Structures are given as C-alpha cells and as structure tokens.
Amino acid sequence: MEKQRKRNEVFNMKNILFVVGSLRKGSFNHQMAEKAVQLLEGKATVSYLDYSNLPLMNQDLETPVLPEVQAARDAIGKADAIWIFSPVYNFAIPGTVKNLIDWMSRALDLSNPSGPSILQDKVVTVSALAAAGHDQLFASYQSLLPFVRMQVVGDFTAATINPEAWGTGVVTLSDEVVAGLEKQAEALLNA
C-alpha cells in the first residue's frame, strides 16, 4: 500500500475512495462504480471502503476508538477524494451511508466537539442508480455533505435502473450517464 502511495506521488495520481451505499453483492450501484473505475484507469488509484462491520453510531462506543471506526478513518484519511455511489432508500440516503457519515463526522478530538473530523475539507461527489427519487436524495446529500464540512464538487449523476436489470441483475448505463460519470471523474481529478 505504501509503495502504491509513493508511486502515485511520483506520477501525481490521486487516491479516490469509493463508498458504495448498498452492501449487497453485485449491487447496481457497485456496477456503476465499476464503470467509474474504468473511467479513472491510469488517472487515479481507486479503492473501495469496506464499512460493512461499522456498528450503529452510539456515543457510548466512541472511546476507546473501535477498530472498525479506525479502519474507516484511516482509509478516508489516505484518500484525496471520495465518490459515493448511492441507491435511494425511501427517497433518502441509505442508512448505511448515513451511519458512516455520522461516525466519520465526529471530531477526532472528542474534547473539542467542534474540532475537525476526518471528513474535514474532503472532496466528495455523489452518483445514484435507482428506480426513482434522485432529486430528493441529491437534495439530502447537498444539505448534509457541506454541513459535515466536506467540499462537494461536480454535478451529481443520476441513472435510472433499466427494467430488465431486475431480472438479470445486470445494469446498463446510457451514454448520457457515462458522460455524467466522466465529468464527475474530471471534477474529482481537478479538485
């Protein structure tokens, strides 16, 4: 990992951390993220955040720092930018992502609750693949992410799940959606 980081510094490549909002294997949003990996190939190093074992946010669990919380902080700390691929759950942010943001937005020094968190000034963008509710979802992210002091870049990309995907499990992204993802990739790379 350290060798890759040094290589990135030499070639001025950014580290982009993907957060997929669905924990389901083969999720539609993970498939969208895989397309974004292709668009970033040779331009950035991409990794996926595994936050599947993060417990529900509970102040009673904040100290000592849980290994799952520290692992997520470490991954976010090493990232130059974060790209969230989000399903829409009841026209809102999935609970898994909101729980992650709740944990990560906590001050690193709990004696100073308004102090910086690991999310402080991190560049972020959001893409969503869902049946409906993109506007409500994006409004929630546009409100939440600046509140936790993240820097939102690029226009968010919305994609509707193609009907046959419900049977085949395979998502098809339109040229328009891929163009939106390309613009988001460029926004992250240029931030």
C-alpha positions as CSV (number, residue, x, y, z in Angstrom):
1,M,0.0,0.0,0.0
2,E,2.8,2.4,0.9
3,K,4.6,1.6,-2.3
4,Q,1.5,2.4,-4.3
5,R,1.1,5.7,-2.5
6,K,4.7,6.7,-3.3
7,R,4.1,5.7,-6.9
8,N,1.0,7.9,-7.0
9,E,3.0,10.9,-5.6
10,V,5.7,10.4,-8.3
11,F,3.1,10.3,-11.1
12,N,0.8,12.9,-9.3
13,M,-2.1,10.4,-9.2
14,K,-4.9,11.0,-6.8
15,N,-6.3,8.4,-4.4
16,I,-10.1,8.2,-4.8
17,L,-12.1,6.2,-2.3
18,F,-15.4,4.8,-3.4
19,V,-18.2,4.4,-1.0
20,V,-21.0,2.1,-2.3
21,G,-24.2,2.7,-0.5
22,S,-25.6,-0.8,-1.0
23,L,-23.8,-3.6,0.8
24,R,-25.5,-6.2,-1.4
25,K,-23.0,-8.3,-3.5
26,G,-23.5,-7.4,-7.2
27,S,-25.4,-4.3,-6.2
28,F,-26.5,-2.0,-9.1
29,N,-24.6,0.9,-7.6
30,H,-21.4,-1.2,-7.3
31,Q,-21.8,-1.9,-11.0
32,M,-22.0,1.8,-11.7
33,A,-18.8,2.2,-9.6
34,E,-17.1,-0.4,-11.7
35,K,-17.8,1.8,-14.7
36,A,-16.2,4.8,-12.9
37,V,-13.1,2.7,-12.2
38,Q,-12.7,2.2,-15.9
39,L,-13.0,6.0,-16.5
40,L,-10.3,6.7,-13.9
41,E,-7.9,4.0,-15.1
42,G,-4.4,5.4,-15.4
43,K,-5.5,8.7,-13.9
44,A,-6.1,7.8,-10.3
45,T,-5.9,4.9,-7.8
46,V,-9.3,3.7,-6.7
47,S,-10.1,1.7,-3.6
48,Y,-13.4,0.7,-2.1
49,L,-14.3,1.4,1.5
50,D,-15.4,-1.7,3.4
51,Y,-17.7,-0.3,6.2
52,S,-19.9,-3.3,6.4
53,N,-18.9,-4.0,10.1
54,L,-19.4,-0.5,11.3
55,P,-21.8,-0.6,14.3
56,L,-24.7,1.8,14.6
57,M,-23.5,5.2,15.8
58,N,-23.5,5.3,19.5
59,Q,-21.6,7.8,21.7
60,D,-21.1,5.0,24.3
61,L,-18.9,3.3,21.7
62,E,-16.7,6.2,20.9
63,T,-13.9,5.6,23.3
64,P,-11.7,3.7,23.0
65,V,-11.9,4.0,19.2
66,L,-13.3,0.8,17.7
67,P,-11.1,-1.0,15.2
68,E,-13.9,-0.7,12.6
69,V,-14.1,3.1,13.1
70,Q,-10.3,3.5,13.0
71,A,-10.1,1.5,9.8
72,A,-12.7,3.7,8.1
73,R,-10.9,6.8,9.3
74,D,-7.6,5.5,8.1
75,A,-9.0,4.8,4.6
76,I,-10.7,8.2,4.4
77,G,-7.5,9.9,5.7
78,K,-5.5,8.5,2.9
79,A,-8.0,9.5,0.2
80,D,-7.7,12.7,-1.8
81,A,-11.4,12.4,-2.8
82,I,-14.5,10.4,-2.0
83,W,-17.0,9.2,-4.6
84,I,-20.3,8.0,-3.1
85,F,-22.5,5.6,-5.3
86,S,-25.8,5.7,-3.6
87,P,-29.1,3.9,-4.0
88,V,-32.3,5.7,-3.0
89,Y,-33.9,4.2,0.1
90,N,-37.4,5.6,0.6
91,F,-36.4,8.8,-1.2
92,A,-33.5,9.3,1.2
93,I,-29.8,8.5,1.9
94,P,-29.4,4.8,2.8
95,G,-29.0,4.2,6.5
96,T,-25.6,2.5,5.9
97,V,-24.1,5.7,4.3
98,K,-25.7,8.0,6.9
99,N,-24.3,5.9,9.7
100,L,-20.9,6.0,8.1
101,I,-21.1,9.8,7.8
102,D,-22.3,10.1,11.3
103,W,-19.3,8.2,12.7
104,M,-16.8,9.9,10.4
105,S,-18.1,13.4,11.1
106,R,-17.3,13.2,14.8
107,A,-14.4,15.3,15.9
108,L,-11.1,13.5,16.1
109,D,-10.5,15.1,19.4
110,L,-13.7,14.5,21.4
111,S,-12.7,17.1,24.0
112,N,-13.3,19.6,21.2
113,P,-16.7,18.6,19.6
114,S,-16.5,21.4,17.0
115,G,-12.9,20.4,16.0
116,P,-12.0,18.8,12.7
117,S,-13.2,15.4,11.7
118,I,-11.6,13.0,9.2
119,L,-14.1,14.4,6.7
120,Q,-13.0,18.0,7.1
121,D,-12.4,19.6,3.7
122,K,-12.5,16.2,1.9
123,V,-13.6,16.5,-1.7
124,V,-16.7,14.5,-2.5
125,T,-19.2,13.8,-5.2
126,V,-22.3,11.5,-5.5
127,S,-23.8,9.3,-8.2
128,A,-27.1,7.4,-7.8
129,L,-28.6,4.5,-9.6
130,A,-32.2,4.0,-8.5
131,A,-35.7,3.4,-9.8
132,A,-36.8,6.9,-8.6
133,G,-36.2,9.6,-6.0
134,H,-32.9,11.0,-7.3
135,D,-33.9,14.7,-6.7
136,Q,-34.8,14.1,-3.1
137,L,-31.7,12.0,-2.5
138,F,-29.4,14.6,-4.1
139,A,-31.1,17.4,-2.0
140,S,-30.3,15.4,1.1
141,Y,-26.7,15.0,0.1
142,Q,-26.3,18.6,-0.9
143,S,-27.5,19.6,2.5
144,L,-25.6,17.0,4.6
145,L,-22.2,17.0,3.0
146,P,-21.4,20.7,3.4
147,F,-22.8,20.6,6.9
148,V,-20.1,18.0,7.8
149,R,-17.6,20.3,6.2
150,M,-16.9,18.4,3.0
151,Q,-16.3,20.0,-0.3
152,V,-18.8,19.0,-2.9
153,V,-17.6,19.0,-6.5
154,G,-19.1,18.3,-9.9
155,D,-22.7,17.8,-10.9
156,F,-24.2,14.6,-9.4
157,T,-25.1,11.9,-11.9
158,A,-28.5,10.2,-11.7
159,A,-29.3,7.0,-13.5
160,T,-32.5,5.0,-13.6
161,I,-32.3,1.2,-13.4
162,N,-33.1,-0.4,-16.7
163,P,-36.2,-2.6,-16.3
164,E,-34.5,-5.9,-17.3
165,A,-31.9,-5.4,-14.6
166,W,-34.4,-6.6,-12.0
167,G,-34.4,-10.0,-13.7
168,T,-30.9,-10.3,-15.0
169,G,-29.1,-8.4,-12.2
170,V,-27.1,-6.5,-14.8
171,V,-27.3,-2.8,-15.2
172,T,-27.0,-1.0,-18.5
173,L,-25.8,2.6,-18.3
174,S,-26.7,5.0,-21.1
175,D,-24.2,7.1,-23.0
176,E,-25.6,10.2,-21.2
177,V,-25.0,8.6,-17.8
178,V,-21.4,7.6,-18.7
179,A,-20.8,11.1,-19.9
180,G,-22.0,12.4,-16.5
181,L,-19.7,10.0,-14.7
182,E,-16.8,11.2,-16.9
183,K,-17.5,14.8,-15.9
184,Q,-17.6,13.7,-12.2
185,A,-14.3,11.9,-12.6
186,E,-12.7,15.0,-14.1
187,A,-14.1,17.2,-11.3
188,L,-12.5,14.9,-8.7
189,L,-9.2,14.8,-10.5
190,N,-9.1,18.6,-10.9
191,A,-10.2,19.4,-7.4
